[in-house]
Amino acid sequence: MGPFESGADSVGIPSPPADVRRPDRRYPVDSSGVEISVTEWGSESDPPLLLAHGGFDFAETLNRFAPMLADGGYRVVSWDQRGHGDSAWAHLYSWDADVRDAATVLSTIGGGAIPFVGHSKGGSLVMSLAEVAPHRVSSLVNLDGLPSGNNMPDVSEHERTRLQGEEMRAWLAHRRSLVERQRRPGTLEELAERRGRMNPRMTTEWLQYLVTVGARRDPDGWRWKLDPTMRFGGSGPWRPEWSMLRLPGLGKPMLGVVGKEPEVMGWGTTEADVIPYLPRGARVVGLDGVGHFVHIEAPRLVADMILEFLA
Amino acid sequence: MTRTDEGRADGPISLRHNRIELALHRLSPDKSTAQCRPLLLLHGLGEHTLDVGLMGMTWSGPIYGLDFTGHGASTVPVGGGYTSEVLLGDVDAALAELGPVTILGRGLGAYVALITAAARPDLVHGAVLCDGPGIAGGGVQPGSPALAYPPPWGVNAEATSPDPFALVELSRDVRPPDYAQNLLRLASDDSTLERVFYIAAVARPEWLAVLVNQPGVHVGTVEEALDYYSTEA
């Protein structure tokens, strides 16, 4: 039994997969009034490594992958982003706020420059963190989190304008629907099935396990802890190339891992999209037969690649 | 988004936008004598409605002013996270309450007026874009990276208005000119007005300069603009 399992509420909960390990430590940090839940795996005396989860995930989706890095000799420090996992639901969400929260977590870790690893949104997040605190990053690992301009269909200007209008109206429809919004309760199996729609390559066993660590059990059923008012994407002018144009200037070793199987949560980015932007000495590896969640589908392979890269 | 409070006769109307209570101030006499749709004032960055006031404007209908999130009598959120799109949601809450309006926006409020007119062309009957704090935003693309930390007052202490996070984050808001042109197209396509926007601002950052001489845009004074919109059905 892991350190956070009381056993009191375990009736009807499937036993966890054999190779997962819940965090060894969990503690809150205050990011300008928003409580951020930090998780750690591995010995406190090992060199630290910062690990960021993707959008609509949470730190404990790393319960299989993070221990592999910890067992490779690192104190792995991760956190639940605002509105995710056990961190507080915020009034507002933005990229600047996420980067600030990440910097707050980083500021609690001593040890000068350390490796940053991030998946998906977390990959972009640690890339931003490397830009705002270049003295704190020793190397960067991006797990299928490099945006591509190529997934914007080649459409006419008129069509693009129309799409922008639809996007804005969808944003406002979402904003008007939020007051007192709650997550829909369900059985453990139902929550796993719902998440499976966005994570179609994951096993039922894994999805059901995520419910046990990422949802809470209310009297009327299980609910994901994710803030129900969050939404993928806004309606603003952000462009993927803005992120990519920062990449060539990164002055530290970098490893990119790209899952080559297209899926709903991914960017659809290929190695060829990324190569022109890579900083000197960086490399990007595409994994055949693996989807967006490279660290969950192929944890041992990806962990070993990272440990070898850092060695 | 719902109206949660009728408001006292002398107090603002309270509107709900997700976890924020927004203050919508009625600045002119009641609706009963009104001959025209409401005029909605959007203040600039760091300002608030009652601070700006009417500035000598006259309008033949009721006049309202909305305090944006983190400003004036509206909720000051914890831990920042501002974007112009959040403020667009603020204005949309006011539109849900007021129905069709003409907007007059100052600075940041002028940019939010442009976005709102694009997103709700059926509810925004013309907008006047005026000088004011926050008119420039963060330029046409992201600048040098920096952590968006506010000045030290108010953080981790009593909520202060305007929210220091709003001052910092909304002055970094990126506004590409081609994006502004798209917004103009969206606002113009279904509009019956010949002049969808009046540019009264003298300071014209790229997002605003690109609109000058475009179809649907007229340059003129606030007085000319209000006169035009109050007579155009």
Interface residues (C-beta under 8 A of the other chain):
Chain A: D30 S31 S32 G33 V34 R82 A90 H91 L92 Y93 S94 D96 A97 V99 R100 D101 A103 S128 E131 V132 A133 R160 T161 Q164 G165 M168 R169 W171 L172 R175 R176 L178 V179 T229 G234 S235 G236 P237 W238 R239 W242 R246
Chain B: M1 T2 R16 H17 N18 R19 I20 T69 T75 P77 V78 G79 G80 G81 Y82 T83 S84 E85 V86 L88 G89 D92 A93 A96 I115 A118 A119 R120 Q141 P142 P145 A146 L147 A148 Y149 V155 N156 F165 E169 R172 V174 R175 P176 Y179 N182 L183 R185 L186
